Amino acid sequence: MTNFKHLLLAAALVTPGAFTAATATAQVAGIAVADPEAAVANSKAWATARQQIQTTYKAQLDQANTRRQAVQAELQPLVAAYQKAAAAPGATEASLRTQAQSIQTREQTANAELQRLTAPASRAQSYAIEQISAKLPDAVNGAVRAKNVSLLLRPNAALFAQPTTDITSAITAELDRLVPTVGVTPPANWQPGQQGDAGAAAPAAAPAAPAATSRTPTGR
């Protein structure tokens, strides 16, 4: 599973208050950074769930990979022919439109087929991630209390941060404690987002099928 970005569940990971540590008993207030998505991606529950998904849906994922390779082989000469035509003197958007539309139609059809093949694995993946992410606010609060943090930022929100200020691993450790395992078989009526408003994080690998080709022509 290699392309998780196409399956990200876009939502706020925690409410703003979840990033603020209680400081009544804090002796030293501090600022830290953390990557919530990486914390979920590095959790033991996700590692186990990912392996289970790869095993359970191996036939469908293998079929999708085989089909993806076949589609890419089919589209490659068509794209090459389009690029050659586009580079010819006098080429216009109108003269290239038929080639471009033919390639785009084939790619869209192939992508729909790949999404159908990987849909069961993608749904199982979303279900597992949502269960882990439901515990993310608690994990963040536990980590900031343990590290005596009063302000927690995402890494890209800090102009500079020492590596020692990154508490992502501490959040992962809290997740491992709070949610050691998750299920990978969604109930029949389950839909993404039913775990609550905590949202879902974005691990780095997934069974989703990428686009059949990234070189779809759009005309001149």
Summary of the structure (lengths in Angstrom):
residues: 220
radius of gyration: 22.4
end to end distance: 35.0
largest distance: 75.1
contacts: 685
relative contact order: 0.30
helix: 58%
strand: 3%
